[in-house]
Amino acid sequence: MCGIVGYVGRQDGVPILMEGLQRLEYRGYDSAGVAVAKNGALRVHKAQGKVRDLAAGLPKRVAGPAGIAHTRWATHGVPSDVNAHPHVDATGNVAVVHNGIIENAGVLRARLEQEGVAFASETDTEVLAHLIARSDAPDLEDAVREALRAVQGTYGLAVVDARHPDRLVIARNGSPVVIGIGEREMLVASDVAALVRHTQQIVHLDDGEMATLRPDGYSTSTLDAQPTQKTASTIDWGAEQYDKGGAEHYMLKEIHEQGAAVQGTLRGRLDHRFGTAHLGGLNLSARELRSVRRVKILGCGSAYYAGLMGAGTIESLARIPADAEPASEFRYRNPVIEADTLYVAVSQSGETADTLAAVQEVTRRGGRVLGIVNVVGSSIARACDGGVYLHAGPEVSVASTKAFTCTAVAFALLGLHLGRIRDLGPADGQRLAAALAELPSQVEEVLARDGLIAEVAEAFAGCDSAFYVGRVRGYPVALEGAQKLKEISYVHAEAYPSSELKHGPLALIEPGLPTVAIVPDDELLDKNRSTVEQIRARDGRVIIVGHRSLGGLADHEILVPRSQPELDPILLGIPLQLLAYHAAVALGRDVDQPRNLAKSVTVE
Ligand code: F6R
């Protein structure tokens, strides 16, 4: 979704801003723009389309020591040059880039128009530029503060003023803003991806905070002008981790990073002696965890499916009733919050608006929330009472792969930890700890089947539709597999519990229709075999993903190494990522930036 970059320093900010925009491209956007202040004037350039289109139209002489830039994902007003940010006031002095939604923009716009202000764009953001420019406050920070007092809604924003080319003013309410501290230069971005090449030292603004950035420092305060104290932290991820590293797509690179990513999630957390997991960030004692009577997992999209998988793992290891629900639904249904329920929010980005709102709702009502989050210091991580970081490294591709797998691993660690506090015996704990330690090398074994999976993916080439079926532990695997296929290949895909097929969807099976069946070698093998037989009897095409051959029953077989039954879904899910990837490539799709989707959905 929308991205912000800002620079103030002693060098020309334009190359830094443009490079920052490229780093934000992965989030999804439809237009981009840049504004720089120099010699008392603003230069503003905007373009619908890609950052390269903006760069192509940017005159060489555009330069300046202070500037802001933006990638826009349209909410108010169609994607167009004029609706792209930055937005500028009528005098041309003040430029604003903004993520979020100004909810009372209509009212403010009508009032400003009555006062004679002519609007250039259809956006909600433009009201901010006019409000700031029309303030009588002598200082830019005070003018922004005054404007923000009139505004209802969410924002992460950065402002540059031609009359003050020595500073940027930034503010945050519900949309991330991170300051990057450089050598005699300061940066700002909505995502650390745009900062890592320039600095590792960052400061996260909190909601209701604003800051003035100057080349040699920054000051933060509340919207009520109370100074605040911030502590800088260090970004864990290096700039090179954001590069494609020779891979054709980020998605493929990230799929193949999963062995190392799982290792990152496990590192230092397995205790083989006691057969348990150490999770230092939970901030809950064993006694508090013993009193948990229910686990409720919240997340969106693939994070929700990882949560469904996690609920199964927790229930079987800790014997605590556990379920998952889309955070986007939970937040609007007036949920009952129970004191002895442990809420777990799942999010790769840590910025998904629906998940954050669900966390805030639970916390506001006195519930306890743990986060399973990849991005350190993200909004969800900071809103939770404690949690588990994935340490999976940055995930750039819009389609989540390694974060999904690592979330499932984090749930296995949490399930083991909870289980060993309760009724899971030491021998079972050791069995699982040993199996978890094996996972990184087993992930590599699955990834070595990439060539075979690419061939199988041809099954999807001429198809409009596909089914994914799995039973019990296999069902969330099927859901995520179908999600991957539809989001990057645009092939319609439905996931069903295998047991449900004959209650309706079997009517849709016809000759050639591909069904991916999750068939682990477990106590349900015979049931799963009979599902495959039913599909084959109707000439449906079956691809099984499992542990052992069904002896020619299926059209294609992708076999993965066996783990322990509780952990098998983690490995069974990986071929489905590769299937979707190769199907999408075969269909010529834009794999890393699929249509209509954004990496981190920071607005509703
Ligand atoms: C699917 C996908 C999305 C995200 C969802 C939540 O591949 O990436 O469904 O999983 O938007 O995002 P996070 O995990 O950042 O909260």
Boltz pocket constraint, residues with backbone or C-beta under 6 A from the ligand:
constraints:
  - pocket:
      binder: B
      contacts: [[A, 300], [A, 301], [A, 302], [A, 303], [A, 304], [A, 346], [A, 347], [A, 348], [A, 349], [A, 350], [A, 351], [A, 352], [A, 355], [A, 397], [A, 398], [A, 399], [A, 400], [A, 401], [A, 483], [A, 487], [A, 598], [A, 599], [A, 600], [A, 601]]
      max_distance: 6.0
